[in-house]
Amino acid sequence: MKTWALLLGGPLVWTVHFFGLYAVAEIAPRVGLVAALTVACLAADLWLLLRVRALPETDAFAAWRRSVAIGGVALSLLAVGWQALPALAA
């Protein structure tokens, strides 16, 4: 994976979820669509997390890149869950 894809993977998944929720709310507010989008984004985040954790730390830059990518994916997991919570709780 390229460095930018690693560093921006988590925030990109979060962005897709964010705008997807707004699109669902504007077009047809349905809990099933929100749940499907949330599950897909959580699965993408978990896949990214497993992929990033498997990267070797060959030098200082690789270790920094890995730690920043893990932080971004962790933040994305938290944000996706938090954004979906009101719609799924209703």
N, C-alpha and C positions, 0 to 999 in steps of 0.2 A: 504494500500500500504506500502511496505517496505521503509525504510529510503533511501536506495541507489536508488531505483526506483524513489522516489520523487526528490532526488537531481540531478540525472542524466537523468531524463526524457526529459527535453528540449534539452540538448546537444546531446542526442542520436537521437532525431528527426532531429536535424540540421545535424548530421553526415550522417544519411540515405539520406537526401536530397542532401547533398554535393556530396557524392559518386554516388548517382543516377543520378545527372546531368552530371557527368563525364562519366558514363556508356552510357547515352543517346547520349552524344556528340561523343563518340567513335564508337558506333554501328550504330545508325541511327539518325542523328540530326533532330528532328521533334519538332515543337512548341507544338503540341498536347500532346506529351508525357511529355514535360517539364511542361505544364500547369496542366496535370493530377497529376503528382508527386507533384507539388507545392500545389495544392488544397488539396491533401491527407495529406501532411505534415502540412499545416496550420490548417486543421481540427483536426489532432492529437494534435497539440499545444494548440488549443482552448479547446479541451476536457481535456487535462492535466491542463490547467489553471483553468477551472471550478472545476475540481476535487481537486486541491490543495487549492483553495480558500475556499472550503467547510470544510477543516480540522479544528478541534478545536485547540485552543491554550491553552493547559492544563498547561504547564510549560514553563520555559525559553527555553529549548531545542526544544520543539514543535514549539514555536514561531520563533526561529532561523531557524529551518528546513523549515518551511513554507515560510519565507521571502527569503531564498536562493533558494528554488524551484521556487517561483514566479519570481525571478530575472533571473534564468536560462531559464524559459519558455519565458519570455519577450525578452531576448536576442535571443533565437531561432526564435521567430516570426519575429523579425527584420532581422535576418540573412537570413532566408528562403526567405523572400520577396526581400531582396537586391540581393541575388544570382540569383533569377529568373528574375529579372528586365531586364537585357540585352537580354536574350533569348526571353522574351515575347515582348520586344519593337522592336525587329528586324522584 
